[in-house]
Amino acid sequence: MKQTDYVRMAEKCAREADRLPPGPERDELLRKVKLFESYAKIENWIASPGLQPPN
């Protein structure tokens, strides 16, 4: 997946969580938001030119 996909998924989960009352379902969506945001950061880090093998 691309970084933008993870960001989009995080935003979608955040919107869904905002519509729910406090509880386990909302907590699970908020956990997914943090997870997808972390995935996006890691994907960005992995794709950075500094991590490319030497030529």
FITIVO-711969 format. One line per field, with one value per atom (N, C-alpha, C): residue number from 1; residue in three letters; x, y, z. Coordinates in steps of 0.001 Angstrom, whole numbers. Atoms other than C-alpha are relative to their C-alpha. Layout:
<pts>
nr = (NUM;...);
rest = (ALA;...);
east = (X;...);
north = (Y;...);
up = (Z;...);
</pts>
This chain:
<pts>
nr = (1;1;1;2;2;2;3;3;3;4;4;4;5;5;5;6;6;6;7;7;7;8;8;8;9;9;9;10;10;10;11;11;11;12;12;12;13;13;13;14;14;14;15;15;15;16;16;16;17;17;17;18;18;18;19;19;19;20;20;20;21;21;21;22;22;22;23;23;23;24;24;24;25;25;25;26;26;26;27;27;27;28;28;28;29;29;29;30;30;30;31;31;31;32;32;32;33;33;33;34;34;34;35;35;35;36;36;36;37;37;37;38;38;38;39;39;39;40;40;40;41;41;41;42;42;42;43;43;43;44;44;44;45;45;45;46;46;46;47;47;47;48;48;48;49;49;49;50;50;50;51;51;51;52;52;52;53;53;53;54;54;54;55;55;55);
rest = (MET;MET;MET;LYS;LYS;LYS;GLN;GLN;GLN;THR;THR;THR;ASP;ASP;ASP;TYR;TYR;TYR;VAL;VAL;VAL;ARG;ARG;ARG;MET;MET;MET;ALA;ALA;ALA;GLU;GLU;GLU;LYS;LYS;LYS;CYS;CYS;CYS;ALA;ALA;ALA;ARG;ARG;ARG;GLU;GLU;GLU;ALA;ALA;ALA;ASP;ASP;ASP;ARG;ARG;ARG;LEU;LEU;LEU;PRO;PRO;PRO;PRO;PRO;PRO;GLY;GLY;GLY;PRO;PRO;PRO;GLU;GLU;GLU;ARG;ARG;ARG;ASP;ASP;ASP;GLU;GLU;GLU;LEU;LEU;LEU;LEU;LEU;LEU;ARG;ARG;ARG;LYS;LYS;LYS;VAL;VAL;VAL;LYS;LYS;LYS;LEU;LEU;LEU;PHE;PHE;PHE;GLU;GLU;GLU;SER;SER;SER;TYR;TYR;TYR;ALA;ALA;ALA;LYS;LYS;LYS;ILE;ILE;ILE;GLU;GLU;GLU;ASN;ASN;ASN;TRP;TRP;TRP;ILE;ILE;ILE;ALA;ALA;ALA;SER;SER;SER;PRO;PRO;PRO;GLY;GLY;GLY;LEU;LEU;LEU;GLN;GLN;GLN;PRO;PRO;PRO;PRO;PRO;PRO;ASN;ASN;ASN);
east = (836;0;879;-708;1026;-313;196;1378;-1363;1282;-1662;-1174;1061;-3753;-185;83;-2903;-604;548;-3681;-1506;1425;-7020;-772;661;-7878;-93;14;-6943;-1085;1029;-9168;-1396;1305;-12063;-375;270;-11769;-281;216;-11551;-1399;1360;-14754;-1050;944;-16538;-11;-97;-15286;-698;647;-16541;-1514;1457;-20073;-496;402;-20046;90;-129;-20681;1210;-1117;-17868;-341;206;-17436;1052;-1026;-15480;128;-66;-16395;756;-690;-15244;1486;-1391;-12091;792;-663;-11262;308;-242;-11644;1129;-1070;-9416;1357;-1229;-6828;484;-350;-6941;543;-502;-6454;1483;-1403;-3215;874;-743;-2119;261;-161;-2740;921;-907;-986;1449;-1349;2014;482;-357;1968;415;-314;1961;1383;-1314;4972;1114;-1006;6860;186;-77;6018;787;-730;7308;1492;-1389;10495;688;-578;11083;255;-113;10551;976;-892;12950;1295;-1217;16019;1185;-1108;18325;118;-30;17423;222;-227;18129;1390;-1321;20988;977;-983;24243;25;-72;24675;1312);
north = (-1183;0;1243;-1275;3587;785;-852;6184;685;-698;8010;-921;952;4842;-98;83;4597;1268;-1272;8277;39;28;7860;-930;950;4822;557;-612;6681;1067;-1045;9609;-606;670;7257;-553;551;5494;1112;-1123;8838;581;-512;10058;-945;983;6831;41;-47;7047;1236;-1236;10632;-144;182;9412;-959;1000;6746;542;-363;7136;-728;699;6180;-1475;1433;2435;-797;851;-534;150;-144;-35;1274;-1273;3587;-118;197;2623;-779;802;27;843;-870;2590;988;-936;5061;-709;787;2303;-178;156;1721;1301;-1303;5454;118;-97;5393;-982;1019;2197;436;-435;3544;1209;-1147;6806;-460;554;4801;-672;648;2718;1039;-1049;5908;592;-552;7280;-979;1017;4013;-122;90;3799;1186;-1193;7354;-148;185;6500;-1019;1045;3321;520;-508;5181;1167;-1157;7986;-369;268;8302;-402;329;7984;-1485;1427;4314;-869;761;3303;-640;637;835;813;-751;2290;-466;339;2407;-608);
up = (0;0;0;25;-495;1272;-1166;2226;-65;134;837;313;-328;1182;1513;-1457;4877;590;-481;5400;-245;331;3642;936;-890;5751;1422;-1328;8947;82;21;7971;6;54;7175;1373;-1330;10529;1009;-914;12340;-176;244;10663;578;-535;11583;1528;-1460;15182;554;-453;15471;82;19;14730;1081;-986;17436;1423;-1418;21157;594;-638;23534;229;-182;23715;-746;604;22417;-1515;1460;18752;-381;251;18828;357;-416;20724;-1047;1028;18071;-1237;1157;15282;290;-354;17132;52;15;17581;-1437;1414;13819;-577;464;13204;336;-410;15199;-776;731;13471;-1442;1387;9956;-101;8;10827;165;-177;12025;-1279;1264;8838;-1036;974;6768;270;-345;8656;-352;308;8282;-1506;1465;4581;-568;431;4119;308;-403;6000;-901;849;3976;-1416;1370;699;-126;72;1619;-718;766;-614;871;-889;2381;293;-295;2741;-1234;1220;-840;46;16;-1401;-856;791;-2753;-1448;1433;-6532;-355);
</pts>
